[in-house]
Amino acid sequence: MVGQTLQGRYRYYRCRRAFAGPKHDRCPSVYVRADGLEQAIRTESAKVLADPKLVLAEAERVRKQDVNHIDLAVLESQLTDFENRRGRLLKLYEMGEIDDDYFRRESATIKGAKSKIEE
């Protein structure tokens, strides 16, 4: 969820997918008042943190996972960067700023680097 302030004083949260573009699946959720949501999160967090067995079980579950979530986020960011580079390269080519050979070379470089990340 993302936070918003309406009219400079009303704080709300809303699903990030509610703002998705036309080609994406939009979330139909409504605004959730920040005070109520934040209090519920504090209450539930306190319950979890007060139970050492729950904390240890979650730490063990995360430790056993094969995928490091931080690394995954970095890889996803790199893939997005490659798509952005590819888009800028295509725009330069369409505008006639670069020639065919340069376009092919750079496209191959981007494609190769992207393939390594995807693997």
DAZIVEN-V830786 format. One record per pair of residues at least 24 apart in sequence whose C-alpha atoms are under 10 Angstrom apart, sorted by the first residue. I is the first residue (numbers start at 1). J is the second residue. If there is no record, write none. Layout:
i=I j=J
i=I j=J
This chain:
i=1 j=31
i=1 j=32
i=2 j=31
i=3 j=31
i=3 j=32
i=3 j=33
i=3 j=34
i=4 j=31
i=4 j=32
i=4 j=33
i=4 j=34
i=5 j=34
i=10 j=34
i=10 j=35
i=11 j=35
i=12 j=36
i=12 j=37
i=13 j=37
i=13 j=38
i=75 j=114
i=75 j=117
i=75 j=118
i=76 j=117
i=76 j=118
i=78 j=113
i=78 j=114
i=78 j=117
i=78 j=118
i=79 j=113
i=79 j=114
i=79 j=115
i=79 j=117
i=79 j=118
i=80 j=114
i=81 j=110
i=81 j=114
i=82 j=110
i=82 j=111
i=82 j=113
i=82 j=114
i=82 j=117
i=83 j=110
i=83 j=111
i=83 j=114
i=85 j=110
i=86 j=110
i=86 j=111
